[in-house]
Amino acid sequence: MLRTSGVLFDKDGTLFDFHATWGDWTRGLLFNLAGGDLRRAELLGRAVGYCYDTAEFKPDSPVIAGTPGEIAERLLPHLPGTTPSALITRMNASAANAPQVEATPLVPLLGRLRAQGIRLGVVTNDGETSARVHLAKSGIGDLFDFIAGFDSGYGAKPQAGQLLAFADRMGLDPETIVMVGDSRHDMMAARAAGMRAVGVLTGLATHDDLAPLADVVLDNISALPHWLDSLQKTETAA
């Protein structure tokens, strides 16, 4: 395999710690959607695999790796009179203001990768606009060559469209690209695109969830540069 030429990151649960970022935010969103009715907020939480009392997500919650449309589909039966587009717009606007908790200091990590000539991208099932807001607020938006959300025209993970669009835009061979993510959706998309798959444990998936689909599972992305260096040395020696 050729030297790594590109690294793609999922956003939530990968660049940013999932629970620290979205646990309390989800509670506030549901309370607002419920009009301040606590029992209704708890009902909305159950609909999307979220425990309102503990601010924790179930492993199969659509909030983890789903698109806003998939989340809205679960909520709409409990919000009569609300349209899908209105609900998605409301969720996206709220999400754009959610404080992001970095999984590790991102500026030095991303700067190190860029200094090696590696092209960087973000592919998320979040909306592109809110993703750009989050990255900009963290001071890392300009460090990425490509940013795509579910609504950018390339589809959503676990399909490979976003990943292959990055490869095409950068003029890179998919085999030289690494996809880093915290969910099985991310790993499946990497496999479908013919890319390396690196799992991280800063989302809600466990090592056992990710390992069958990943080339390696790391505690968080701070270990990525070392793994890339080790990979290059191993393949150079081979």
N, C-alpha and C positions, 0 to 999 in steps of 0.2 A: 504493500500500500504506500502511496505517496505521502509526503509530509503534510500534516494538517494545515489546510489553507483557510478554513473557515470554522467558526464556532457559532452555533445558534443556541439561544437561551429561551426557555419558557420564562414567563415573568413571575406570576404569583406562585410562591412555594419554591422558587429557584433563585431568582435575583433577590426576592423579598421573602422573608419568613411568613409562611401562610397564616398560621394561627395568630401570631403577634400582630399581623396587619389586618386580618379580616374577621377575627373572632368578635371583638366588640363592635366593629362597624356593622356587621350583619345584625346584631341585636338592635342597634339604633335604627337601621333601615326597616326592619320588620315592625318595630314599635311605631314608626311613622306611618308605614303602610296600613297598619291596623287602626290608625286614628287615635292612638293612645290607649287602645283596649288591650290590656295585658293578655287576657285569655285568647283573643284573636291573634295576637302576636305569637303566642305559643303554638297555635294551630298553624300559622304560616311557617313557623320554624320546622314543625314536623313535616310539612309538605316538601321542604327542601333538604331534609336530613340534617337538621340543626337543632340542638338542644338549647332552648332559650335560657334556661337556668344556669347552665355551665358554660355557655358560649363555645360549645364544641360541636364539631361536624362529624357525622357518620362517614365511614370510608366511601360509601357510594353516593354521597351528596353531590348533586349537579353543580353546586357552587365551587367545587374543587377543580374540575376540569371542563365543565360544560360552558356553553355560550350563554350570553344573557337571554337569548330566545328560549333556550332549554330551561333555564331557571324560571323565566316568566310563565312558561307553560305549566309548571307545577303550582305557581302561585295564583294564576288567573281564576281557577274555579272558586277560590276563596275571596276574590275581590270583584264582586259583581259590579258591572258598570264601567270597569276598567278595560281598555283595549290593549292588545299586545304591544302596539307601537308606543302608546303612552307610558306603559309600565316599563318598557325597556329604556325609553328616554329618561325616565325618572331614576331608574337604577344606575344608568351610565353617568348621569349628572352627579349622583351621590358618590359613586365609586371614584370619580375623578378627584374628589376632595378627601379621600381616605388617606390618612398618614401611612406612608410606606416604611416598614422596618427592614433594613438591609440584612440579608442573611450573613454577609461579611462585608467589610469595607469595599465598596465596589469600584471607586475611582482607581485605586492602585492596581487592583486585580485586572480590570479591563485595560488599563494603560499598559500593563505588562504584556498582555496578549497582543495588543495593537503594535507595540514596539517590536514584536517578533514578525510583523507583517501579516498577521492573521486578520481576516475580515470578520466582522462581528454583526450579528443580527438578533432580533427578538421576534419570536412567533408565539402569539398568545390567542386563546379563545376569548379573551376580553375584547372590547371594542378598540379600534386603532387610536381613536382620539383620546380616550381615557388612558390608554397605555402610554402615549406620547406625553401626556400631562404628568403621569407618575414618574417617567424616566427623567423628564426635564426638572421636576421638583427635586429629584435626587441628584441632580447635577451630572447625569450620565447620558442624557439624550443625544448629545453630539458625538458620543463615542461609538455609536452604532451606525453601520452602513445601510441597514435595512430594518424596518419595523412593520410588522403586519399583524392585524387582528382578524377576528372571524368575519368582519365586514369589509375587508380590504380587497375582496374579489378573488381570493385564492382558495376559498373554502376554510374549513376548520379541522383541527386535529381530532381524531387520529388519522384523517386523510393526509396525504403527503403534499398537497398543493402549496401551502405556505413555504415549506422547506425547499421544494423544487424551484419555487419562484426566486428564493434567495440565491440558490445555485446558479440559476439562469441569469439573474441580474448582475451577479458578481463575476460571471464567467468561470465558475469553478466546477470541478468534477465532484458529484455528490459523494464519491468514495473518500474524498479528502476533507469532508465536513463532519463535525461532531455536533450532535444534538444533545443538549443538556436539559433535563426536566425532572419534575418530581412526581409525575403520574404515569400510569400505564398508557394513557393517550399519547404522551410525549414519546415514550419508547416505541409504541406501535407506529407512530408517524415516522420516526427515524428509520425503522426497519423497512417501511413501505417506500421510503425515499432512497434506500440504499446507503444510508449514512451510519456512522458509529453512534451508539446510544449510551449516554451516561446518565445514570439516575442519581438523584440527591435526596436526602432525608429531611429537608426543611419544609416539606409539605406534609400531607397526612398519610401517604403511602408508606408501607414498611419495606424493609430490605427484601423480605420474601415476596412482596407484591411486585417489586421492580426487577429483581435479579433474573427471572427467567427470560426477560426481554432485553436486558441491558448488557453491555460489554463490561461495565463496572458500576458499582453503586458506592458513592462517596457520602460522607456525612454532610458536607455542604460544598459549595463551589470554590471555597478557598483552597481545596486540595486539587483543583483542576489543572493548574499549571504544572504541578509535579507529575501528575498522571500523564499529561501530554508529553512531557520531557521523557518519562520512562517509556512511553509507547514508541517515541521516535528512536530512542536508543535500542530498544528491543528489535525494531524492524530494520534498523540500519545494520545491526549485527547479524540478522537472519539472512 
